[in-house]
Amino acid sequence: MTEFITTVNSWAWGPVMLVLLLGTGLYLSIGLRFMTVRRIGAAFRLLLGGSRGRGEGDISPFSALMTSLSATIGTGNIAGVATAIALGGPGALFWMWITALVGMATKYAEAVCAVRFRETDEQGNYSGGPMYYIRNGLHPRWHFLAVAFAIFGALAGFGLANTVQSNSVSQVLFDEFAVPPWATGLVLMTLVAAVILGGIKRIAGVASYLVPFMAVGYILLSLFVILANIAQVPAALATIIDSAFNPVAATGGFAGATVWAALRFGVARGIFSNEAGLGSAPIAHAAAKTSQPVEQGMIAMLGTFIDTLIVCTMTGLVIVIMDVWPSGVSGASLTTMAFANAFPGGQYIVTTGLCLFAFTTMLGWSFYGERCVVFLFGARAILPFRIAWVAAVPVGTLVELDLVWLIADTLNAFMAIPNLIALLLLAPLVFRITREYLEKTD
């Protein structure tokens, strides 16, 4: 079974998928005339000042972004970046940047469609995302894609965003502080239950506090390392750019990497981190209090900017500056080594970051899975889903999850396929809505 799933996973995240993800983002970027890059400043002003078009919804536009970021700022920012560099060399970070630049357009289009085609469920809560913009925006012959997305989304969350996250937390706490996994499982289960049983408003409230705190804290500590070694920054940037276009020779424990390896692992881990194209983030943005899809789209695209171009860059620069990437170590251990070499106790920064990032990922994805279940079975399925989500948390701390990780990673890819098809078909509508909005506001 493991060999079969590994084969399917290598296909699901192979060249075709990477071309589809990057190609969709590039097509949308060109169609939007690179508005997503040109209007980053305007997007931040909207975020901080509140969107002008106040409207119906469950949470504020800011809370919608924080909920989205709670799911995307996770282990990918610490372990994913390190894995990309360990397998593809420093050049992988460059391709993560490129992925983010075109991914901003993908995330923008997702949120525009999510707000445009959202619905309310039987309890009056707003529901949106790929399953709704497929059903409400496309011809009935495409509606099977909505069901497929909802099934893959509901199942994938239990892997990548629940059991795998709790497993990561239990392992790092056991390694650093000898905390028994069962104890970690019980505490995590209690904390997760206390938040998600309160629904999207409580999730958004916790995310609005915790995400800025943990993200800013991690960025500041990373900046401290970078500024303390400012003389090495030009050489580190040169290494990153050079490695993106030239093979990297084997050195130390590093086995060497081709340009294709840098591109492949940079793109794959970049998308894993910021989720642009997977269709998860628009589920949160559909709940925003707004009547203007374009404004929420501009706020949504900041999720990719913050996640990859800021947080992932911090991790990558620290790893390259501290010159630990040739060690042969991978994953969170590589990031831990970099911070531990930077200053005494630096490894505890990574431990704390992993725990907080994993916890918020579990919260954000619980809402994504819940909305997928509501699409499939209606609001009556909300409580059973939340109970199942909470019950799965301690399971992740006690079992080996290699197969679960592979299955969930594959389901994640299968989520992206119907979403990307829908975005390509709805792109002309996104371009028109954007053009009309900009003509009125410019």
C-alpha positions as CSV (number, residue, x, y, z in Angstrom):
1,M,0.0,0.0,0.0
2,T,2.8,2.4,0.9
3,E,4.6,1.7,-2.4
4,F,1.3,2.3,-4.3
5,I,0.5,5.5,-2.5
6,T,4.1,6.7,-3.0
7,T,3.8,6.1,-6.7
8,V,0.5,7.9,-6.9
9,N,1.9,10.8,-4.8
10,S,4.9,11.2,-7.1
11,W,2.5,11.5,-10.0
12,A,0.1,13.8,-8.2
13,W,2.9,16.2,-7.3
14,G,4.9,15.6,-10.5
15,P,5.8,17.9,-13.4
16,V,2.2,18.0,-14.7
17,M,0.8,19.3,-11.4
18,L,3.6,21.8,-10.9
19,V,3.1,23.2,-14.5
20,L,-0.7,23.4,-13.9
21,L,-0.2,25.3,-10.6
22,L,2.4,27.7,-11.9
23,G,0.7,28.0,-15.3
24,T,-2.6,28.9,-13.7
25,G,-1.0,31.5,-11.5
26,L,1.0,33.0,-14.5
27,Y,-2.2,33.0,-16.7
28,L,-4.1,34.8,-14.0
29,S,-1.2,37.2,-13.3
30,I,-1.1,38.2,-17.0
31,G,-4.9,38.5,-17.3
32,L,-4.9,40.8,-14.2
33,R,-1.9,42.7,-15.7
34,F,0.1,41.8,-12.6
35,M,-2.3,43.9,-10.5
36,T,-1.6,41.5,-7.5
37,V,2.1,42.6,-7.5
38,R,1.5,46.3,-8.3
39,R,-1.2,46.8,-5.6
40,I,0.4,45.2,-2.6
41,G,0.5,48.6,-0.9
42,A,-3.2,49.2,-1.5
43,A,-4.0,45.7,-0.2
44,F,-2.2,46.4,3.1
45,R,-4.1,49.7,3.4
46,L,-7.4,47.8,2.9
47,L,-6.4,45.2,5.5
48,L,-5.4,47.8,8.1
49,G,-8.2,50.3,7.4
50,G,-11.0,47.8,6.7
51,S,-12.5,47.3,3.4
52,R,-14.8,50.1,2.2
53,G,-17.6,47.8,1.1
54,R,-18.9,46.6,4.5
55,G,-21.4,43.9,4.0
56,E,-22.9,40.6,5.2
57,G,-20.7,37.9,6.6
58,D,-19.6,36.2,9.8
59,I,-16.1,37.7,10.5
60,S,-14.2,40.8,9.6
61,P,-11.9,40.8,6.5
62,F,-8.9,41.0,8.8
63,S,-10.1,37.9,10.8
64,A,-10.7,36.1,7.5
65,L,-7.1,36.6,6.5
66,M,-5.9,35.6,10.0
67,T,-8.0,32.4,9.8
68,S,-6.5,31.7,6.4
69,L,-3.0,32.4,7.7
70,S,-3.6,30.2,10.8
71,A,-3.9,27.3,8.4
72,T,-1.0,28.2,6.0
73,I,1.6,29.4,8.5
74,G,2.5,26.0,9.8
75,T,5.2,23.4,9.8
76,G,5.8,24.2,6.1
77,N,7.4,27.5,7.1
78,I,9.9,25.7,9.4
79,A,10.2,22.2,8.2
80,G,9.0,22.6,4.6
81,V,11.6,25.3,3.7
82,A,14.4,23.3,5.3
83,T,13.3,20.2,3.4
84,A,13.3,22.1,0.1
85,I,16.8,23.5,0.7
86,A,18.1,20.1,1.9
87,L,16.9,18.3,-1.3
88,G,17.1,21.1,-3.9
89,G,19.9,23.3,-2.5
90,P,19.6,27.0,-1.7
91,G,18.2,27.7,-5.1
92,A,14.9,26.1,-4.0
93,L,14.2,29.3,-2.0
94,F,14.4,31.4,-5.2
95,W,11.7,29.2,-6.8
96,M,9.6,29.5,-3.7
97,W,9.6,33.2,-4.3
98,I,8.6,32.8,-7.9
99,T,5.8,30.5,-6.8
100,A,4.6,33.0,-4.4
101,L,4.6,35.9,-6.9
102,V,2.3,34.0,-9.3
103,G,0.5,32.4,-6.4
104,M,-0.8,35.7,-5.2
105,A,-2.9,36.0,-8.4
106,T,-4.2,32.5,-7.8
107,K,-5.2,33.3,-4.2
108,Y,-6.7,36.6,-5.3
109,A,-8.9,34.8,-7.9
110,E,-9.9,32.2,-5.4
111,A,-11.2,34.8,-2.9
112,V,-13.0,36.8,-5.5
113,C,-14.9,33.7,-6.7
114,A,-15.5,32.6,-3.1
115,V,-17.2,35.9,-2.1
116,R,-19.0,36.2,-5.4
117,F,-20.6,32.7,-5.2
118,R,-20.9,32.1,-1.5
119,E,-24.1,30.9,0.2
120,T,-25.6,30.7,3.7
121,D,-26.3,27.3,5.4
122,E,-29.4,26.3,7.4
123,Q,-27.9,28.0,10.5
124,G,-27.3,31.3,8.7
125,N,-23.5,30.8,8.5
126,Y,-21.7,31.8,5.3
127,S,-20.2,29.0,3.2
128,G,-18.0,29.4,0.2
129,G,-15.0,28.0,-1.6
130,P,-14.3,25.9,-4.7
131,M,-17.3,23.6,-4.2
132,Y,-19.6,26.6,-4.2
133,Y,-18.0,28.6,-7.1
134,I,-18.0,25.4,-9.1
135,R,-21.7,24.7,-8.4
136,N,-22.9,28.3,-8.7
137,G,-20.5,29.6,-11.3
138,L,-20.1,26.8,-13.8
139,H,-22.3,24.6,-16.1
140,P,-23.9,21.6,-14.4
141,R,-21.6,19.3,-16.3
142,W,-18.7,20.5,-14.1
143,H,-20.6,20.0,-10.8
144,F,-19.0,16.6,-10.1
145,L,-15.8,18.5,-9.5
146,A,-17.5,20.3,-6.5
147,V,-18.3,17.0,-4.9
148,A,-14.8,15.7,-5.5
149,F,-13.2,18.8,-4.0
150,A,-15.4,18.6,-0.9
151,I,-14.6,14.9,-0.4
152,F,-10.9,15.4,-0.8
153,G,-10.9,18.5,1.4
154,A,-12.7,16.8,4.2
155,L,-10.5,13.8,4.2
156,A,-7.1,15.6,3.6
157,G,-7.6,17.7,6.7
158,F,-7.6,14.8,9.0
159,G,-4.1,13.9,7.8
160,L,-2.0,17.0,7.0
161,A,-3.8,19.4,9.3
162,N,-4.7,17.2,12.2
163,T,-2.9,13.9,13.0
164,V,0.3,14.9,11.3
165,Q,0.4,18.2,13.1
166,S,-0.3,16.7,16.5
167,N,2.4,14.1,15.8
168,S,4.9,16.8,14.9
169,V,4.2,18.6,18.2
170,S,4.4,15.5,20.3
171,Q,7.7,14.5,18.7
172,V,9.4,17.8,19.2
173,L,8.2,18.1,22.8
174,F,9.4,14.6,23.6
175,D,12.8,15.2,22.0
176,E,13.4,18.6,23.7
177,F,11.6,18.2,27.0
178,A,10.8,14.4,27.3
179,V,7.0,15.2,27.4
180,P,5.1,11.9,27.0
181,P,3.2,11.8,23.7
182,W,-0.1,10.9,25.5
183,A,0.2,14.0,27.6
184,T,0.7,16.2,24.5
185,G,-2.3,14.5,22.9
186,L,-4.6,15.2,25.8
187,V,-3.6,18.9,26.1
188,L,-3.8,19.5,22.4
189,M,-7.2,17.8,22.2
190,T,-8.5,20.0,25.1
191,L,-7.2,23.2,23.5
192,V,-8.5,22.4,20.0
193,A,-11.9,21.4,21.4
194,A,-12.1,24.7,23.4
195,V,-11.7,26.7,20.2
196,I,-13.4,24.8,17.3
197,L,-16.5,23.8,19.2
198,G,-17.2,27.6,19.3
199,G,-17.3,27.8,15.5
200,I,-15.8,30.2,13.0
201,K,-16.2,33.3,15.2
202,R,-14.1,31.7,18.0
203,I,-11.6,30.3,15.6
204,A,-11.2,33.7,13.9
205,G,-11.0,35.4,17.4
206,V,-8.1,33.1,18.5
207,A,-6.4,33.4,15.1
208,S,-6.7,37.2,15.0
209,Y,-4.7,37.2,18.3
210,L,-2.3,34.3,17.9
211,V,-1.3,34.5,14.2
212,P,0.1,38.1,14.3
213,F,1.8,37.4,17.7
214,M,3.6,34.2,16.5
215,A,4.3,35.4,13.0
216,V,5.8,38.8,14.1
217,G,7.7,37.0,16.9
218,Y,9.3,34.5,14.6
219,I,10.1,37.2,12.0
220,L,11.8,39.5,14.6
221,L,13.9,36.6,16.0
222,S,14.9,35.7,12.4
223,L,15.7,39.3,11.7
224,F,17.9,39.3,14.8
225,V,20.0,36.5,13.4
226,I,20.1,38.0,9.9
227,L,21.2,41.5,11.2
228,A,23.8,39.9,13.5
229,N,25.3,38.3,10.4
230,I,24.5,41.1,8.0
231,A,28.0,40.8,6.3
232,Q,27.0,37.3,5.1
233,V,23.7,38.4,3.6
234,P,25.0,39.4,0.1
235,A,26.9,36.1,-0.2
236,A,23.8,34.2,0.9
237,L,21.6,35.9,-1.6
238,A,24.1,35.3,-4.4
239,T,24.2,31.6,-3.4
240,I,20.4,31.4,-3.6
241,I,20.2,33.0,-7.0
242,D,23.2,31.1,-8.4
243,S,21.9,27.8,-7.2
244,A,18.5,28.4,-8.8
245,F,20.1,28.3,-12.3
246,N,23.2,26.2,-11.8
247,P,23.7,22.7,-10.4
248,V,25.0,22.5,-6.8
249,A,27.9,20.2,-6.2
250,A,27.9,17.7,-3.4
251,T,29.5,19.1,-0.3
252,G,29.6,17.8,3.3
253,G,26.5,15.8,3.9
254,F,24.7,17.5,0.9
255,A,24.3,15.0,-2.0
256,G,24.3,17.7,-4.7
257,A,21.3,19.0,-6.6
258,T,20.3,19.8,-10.2
259,V,18.5,22.9,-11.3
260,W,15.4,20.7,-11.8
261,A,15.6,19.6,-8.2
262,A,15.8,23.2,-7.0
263,L,12.8,24.1,-9.1
264,R,10.7,21.0,-8.2
265,F,11.3,21.1,-4.4
266,G,11.0,24.9,-4.3
267,V,7.7,25.0,-6.1
268,A,6.2,21.9,-4.3
269,R,7.2,23.2,-0.8
270,G,6.2,26.7,-1.6
271,I,2.7,25.6,-2.6
272,F,2.5,23.3,0.4
273,S,3.3,26.3,2.6
274,N,1.1,29.0,1.1
275,E,-1.6,26.7,-0.4
276,A,-2.2,28.9,-3.4
277,G,-4.2,26.9,-5.8
278,L,-5.3,24.2,-3.4
279,G,-8.6,25.9,-2.8
280,S,-8.5,25.9,1.0
281,A,-8.0,29.6,1.8
282,P,-11.1,30.9,-0.1
283,I,-13.3,28.9,2.3
284,A,-12.2,31.3,5.1
285,H,-12.4,34.4,2.9
286,A,-16.0,33.5,2.0
287,A,-17.0,34.2,5.6
288,A,-15.7,37.8,5.5
289,K,-18.1,40.7,6.1
290,T,-17.8,42.4,2.7
291,S,-19.9,43.1,-0.3
292,Q,-16.9,43.6,-2.5
293,P,-15.2,40.5,-3.9
294,V,-12.2,42.4,-5.3
295,E,-11.3,44.0,-2.0
296,Q,-11.4,40.6,-0.2
297,G,-9.4,39.2,-3.0
298,M,-6.7,41.8,-2.5
299,I,-6.6,41.1,1.2
300,A,-6.5,37.3,0.5
301,M,-3.4,37.6,-1.8
302,L,-1.5,39.1,1.2
303,G,-1.7,35.6,2.7
304,T,0.7,34.3,0.1
305,F,2.9,37.3,0.4
306,I,3.2,37.1,4.2
307,D,3.5,33.3,4.3
308,T,6.1,32.7,1.7
309,L,7.8,36.0,0.8
310,I,8.2,37.0,4.4
311,V,8.0,34.0,6.8
312,C,9.6,31.3,4.6
313,T,12.2,33.8,3.5
314,M,13.2,34.3,7.1
315,T,13.7,30.6,7.6
316,G,15.6,30.1,4.4
317,L,18.0,33.1,4.9
318,V,18.8,31.9,8.4
319,I,19.6,28.4,7.1
320,V,21.8,29.7,4.3
321,I,23.5,32.4,6.3
322,M,24.4,30.0,9.1
323,D,25.8,27.6,6.4
324,V,24.1,24.5,7.9
325,W,22.4,23.4,4.6
326,P,25.4,21.2,3.5
327,S,25.1,19.2,6.7
328,G,22.9,16.5,5.3
329,V,20.2,17.2,7.9
330,S,16.7,17.9,6.7
331,G,13.3,19.1,7.9
332,A,12.7,20.9,11.2
333,S,16.1,19.6,12.5
334,L,17.9,21.7,9.9
335,T,16.1,24.9,11.0
336,T,16.7,23.9,14.6
337,M,20.4,23.5,13.9
338,A,20.6,27.0,12.2
339,F,19.0,28.8,15.1
340,A,21.0,26.8,17.7
341,N,24.2,27.9,15.9
342,A,23.0,31.5,15.8
343,F,22.5,32.0,19.5
344,P,22.3,29.9,22.7
345,G,18.8,28.4,23.2
346,G,17.9,29.1,19.5
347,Q,16.5,25.6,19.2
348,Y,13.7,26.5,21.6
349,I,12.6,29.2,19.2
350,V,12.0,26.5,16.6
351,T,10.3,24.2,19.1
352,T,7.9,27.0,20.2
353,G,7.3,28.1,16.6
354,L,6.5,24.5,15.6
355,C,4.0,24.0,18.4
356,L,2.2,27.3,17.8
357,F,2.2,27.0,14.0
358,A,0.9,23.4,14.2
359,F,-1.8,24.3,16.6
360,T,-3.2,27.2,14.5
361,T,-3.0,24.9,11.4
362,M,-5.3,22.5,13.2
363,L,-7.8,25.3,13.9
364,G,-7.9,26.8,10.5
365,W,-8.2,23.5,8.7
366,S,-11.0,22.3,11.0
367,F,-13.1,25.1,9.5
368,Y,-12.1,24.1,6.0
369,G,-13.1,20.5,6.6
370,E,-16.3,21.5,8.3
371,R,-17.5,23.6,5.3
372,C,-16.7,20.7,3.0
373,V,-18.8,18.4,5.1
374,V,-21.6,21.0,5.2
375,F,-21.6,21.1,1.4
376,L,-21.9,17.3,1.3
377,F,-24.3,16.6,4.1
378,G,-25.8,20.0,5.4
379,A,-25.5,21.8,8.7
380,R,-26.5,18.7,10.7
381,A,-23.1,17.3,10.1
382,I,-21.2,20.1,11.8
383,L,-21.2,18.7,15.4
384,P,-20.3,15.2,14.4
385,F,-17.5,16.5,12.3
386,R,-16.1,18.7,15.1
387,I,-16.3,15.8,17.6
388,A,-14.4,13.5,15.1
389,W,-11.8,16.3,14.5
390,V,-11.2,16.6,18.2
391,A,-11.1,12.8,18.8
392,A,-8.4,12.4,16.0
393,V,-6.0,14.8,17.7
394,P,-4.5,12.5,20.3
395,V,-4.4,9.6,17.8
396,G,-1.8,11.5,15.8
397,T,0.5,11.7,18.8
398,L,0.5,7.9,19.4
399,V,0.9,6.3,16.0
400,E,3.4,6.3,13.1
401,L,2.0,8.5,10.4
402,D,4.2,7.9,7.3
403,L,1.3,6.3,5.3
404,V,-1.2,8.9,6.6
405,W,1.1,11.7,5.5
406,L,1.4,10.2,2.0
407,I,-2.3,9.7,1.6
408,A,-3.1,13.2,2.9
409,D,-0.5,14.7,0.6
410,T,-2.0,12.9,-2.3
411,L,-5.5,14.1,-1.4
412,N,-4.2,17.6,-1.1
413,A,-3.1,17.4,-4.8
414,F,-6.4,16.0,-5.8
415,M,-8.1,19.0,-4.1
416,A,-6.1,21.3,-6.3
417,I,-7.2,19.7,-9.6
418,P,-10.9,20.7,-9.5
419,N,-10.1,24.1,-8.0
420,L,-7.6,24.9,-10.8
421,I,-10.0,23.8,-13.5
422,A,-12.7,26.1,-12.0
423,L,-10.3,29.0,-11.8
424,L,-9.3,28.7,-15.4
425,L,-12.9,28.5,-16.5
426,L,-13.9,31.5,-14.2
427,A,-10.9,33.6,-15.1
428,P,-12.7,35.8,-17.6
429,L,-15.3,36.7,-14.9
430,V,-12.5,37.5,-12.4
431,F,-10.8,39.7,-15.0
432,R,-14.1,41.6,-15.7
433,I,-15.0,42.1,-12.1
434,T,-11.5,43.4,-11.3
435,R,-11.5,45.7,-14.3
436,E,-14.9,47.2,-13.3
437,Y,-13.9,47.7,-9.7
438,L,-10.6,49.4,-10.7
439,E,-12.4,51.7,-13.2
440,K,-14.7,52.9,-10.4
441,T,-12.0,53.4,-7.7
442,D,-9.0,54.7,-9.7
